[in-house]
């Protein structure tokens, strides 16, 4: 069985770059697809828009799982061992979110076969970035809240973060396909 691992490797690199805040998503001349540039070789590899969308969706699903662990802690204290990883995941999302939405990855863009990201993101990019900044500010406070062990405060923080997520989804995310 032959498996082409390069698409998966590129997706992982794109996501890691987005989380790290490295601006790997750039549009090449006349291209609609995000690209990554290797600092070592100076070469540019075009990443398909759908591959970028798929990587983004994977990260956002992991973020939802982290938020559920945080929110579920009040009812299920056995989730305590998951809280540090949940906080780390949420902080990575807060820091990298705008980078996960390169131009050319909206629903209806060439090469995008499945995406719930509406073109409104790029039409109202300042508003999108403001919501992302609010998310980042909420998640930076999590370390102290989780360290307190106060289940009610942790649950409240999860609710506030979920509210920020919802405000973005209500405006910028389309219906399930």
C-alpha positions in Angstrom: 0.0 0.0 0.0 1.4 3.4 -1.0 0.5 6.3 1.2 1.3 9.9 0.1 2.3 11.5 3.4 3.3 14.8 2.0 -0.2 16.4 2.2 -0.4 15.4 5.9 3.1 16.7 6.6 2.4 20.0 4.9 -0.9 20.4 6.8 0.9 19.8 10.1 3.6 22.4 9.2 1.0 24.9 8.2 -0.9 24.4 11.5 2.3 24.6 13.5 3.3 27.8 11.7 -0.1 29.3 12.3 0.0 28.4 16.0 3.5 29.8 16.3 2.4 33.0 14.5 4.8 32.4 11.7 3.3 34.0 8.6 3.7 31.0 6.3 0.4 31.8 4.6 1.2 34.0 1.7 -0.3 34.3 -1.7 2.1 33.6 -4.6 1.9 35.7 -7.7 -1.3 34.9 -9.5 -2.2 32.1 -7.1 -5.3 31.6 -5.0 -3.7 29.0 -2.8 -1.8 29.6 0.5 1.9 28.8 0.3 4.6 28.1 2.7 8.2 29.3 2.4 11.1 27.4 3.7 13.7 29.8 5.3 16.4 27.2 4.7 15.9 26.6 1.0 14.1 29.8 0.0 11.6 27.6 -2.0 7.9 28.1 -1.9 5.5 25.2 -1.7 1.9 25.9 -2.6 -0.6 24.4 -0.2 -4.0 23.7 -1.6 -6.7 25.9 -0.1 -8.7 22.8 1.0 -5.7 21.4 2.8 -5.4 24.7 4.7 -9.1 24.5 5.5 -8.8 20.9 6.7 -5.9 21.8 9.0 -7.9 24.8 10.4 -11.0 22.6 11.0 -8.8 20.0 12.8 -7.4 22.7 15.1 -10.8 24.1 15.8 -12.2 20.7 16.7 -9.3 20.2 19.1 -10.1 23.6 20.6 -13.7 22.6 21.1 -12.6 19.5 22.9 -10.4 21.6 25.2 -13.3 24.0 25.9 -15.6 21.1 26.7 -13.0 19.7 29.2 -12.7 23.1 30.8 -16.5 23.5 31.0 -17.1 19.9 32.2 -14.7 20.2 35.1 -17.3 21.5 37.5 -19.5 18.4 37.0 -16.6 16.0 36.5 -13.6 16.8 38.7 -11.8 13.8 37.2 -11.1 16.0 34.2 -8.6 17.9 36.3 -5.6 16.1 34.7 -6.8 17.4 31.3 -7.0 21.0 32.3 -3.3 22.0 31.6 -3.5 20.6 28.1 -6.9 22.2 27.5 -5.5 25.6 28.6 -2.5 25.2 26.4 -4.8 24.3 23.4 -7.0 27.3 24.1 -4.0 29.7 24.4 -2.6 28.4 21.1 -5.9 29.0 19.5 -6.2 32.5 21.0 -2.7 33.4 19.7 -2.9 31.9 16.3 -6.6 32.1 15.2 -6.3 34.9 12.6 -3.4 33.1 10.9 -5.6 30.0 10.4 -7.8 32.0 8.0 -5.5 32.9 5.1 -7.2 34.6 2.1 -8.4 32.1 -0.4 -9.9 29.6 2.1 -13.5 30.8 2.3 -16.5 28.9 1.2 -16.8 29.4 -2.5 -13.1 30.3 -3.1 -11.4 28.4 -6.0 -10.0 25.1 -4.7 -12.2 25.1 -1.6 -14.6 22.2 -1.6 -15.8 22.3 1.9 -15.6 25.2 4.3 -18.0 27.0 6.7 -15.8 30.1 6.8 -17.8 32.9 5.1 -16.2 35.5 2.9 -17.4 38.0 5.5 -14.2 37.2 7.5 -12.0 38.9 4.9 -14.6 41.6 4.1 -14.7 42.5 7.8 -11.2 41.5 8.8 -10.8 44.1 11.5 -13.9 42.9 13.3 -12.7 39.3 12.9 -9.4 40.2 14.4 -11.1 42.1 17.2 -13.0 39.0 18.2 -9.9 36.9 18.0 -8.1 39.4 20.3 -10.9 39.2 22.7 -10.6 35.4 22.7 -6.9 35.7 23.3 -7.4 38.0 26.2 -9.9 35.6 27.8 -7.6 32.6 27.5 -4.6 34.3 28.9 -6.4 34.6 32.2 -7.0 30.8 32.3 -3.7 29.9 34.1 -4.6 31.7 37.2 -8.3 30.6 37.1 -7.3 26.9 36.6 -4.6 27.1 39.3 -7.2 28.3 41.8 -9.1 25.0 41.4 -12.3 26.9 41.8 -14.7 24.8 39.7 -17.3 27.6 39.5 -14.7 30.1 38.2 -13.3 27.6 35.7 -16.9 26.9 34.4 -17.6 30.6 34.2 -14.4 31.2 32.2 -15.3 28.4 29.9 -18.7 30.0 29.4 -17.2 33.4 28.6 -14.8 31.8 26.1 -17.6 29.9 24.6 -19.6 33.1 24.2 -16.7 34.7 22.3 -16.5 31.6 20.0 -20.3 31.9 19.5 -20.1 35.6 18.6 -17.6 34.8 15.9 -19.5 31.8 14.6 -22.8 33.7 14.5 -21.3 36.3 12.2 -18.6 34.5 10.2 -19.5 30.8 10.0 -21.9 29.3 7.6 -24.3 26.4 8.1 -23.1 22.8 8.0 -22.9 21.4 4.5 
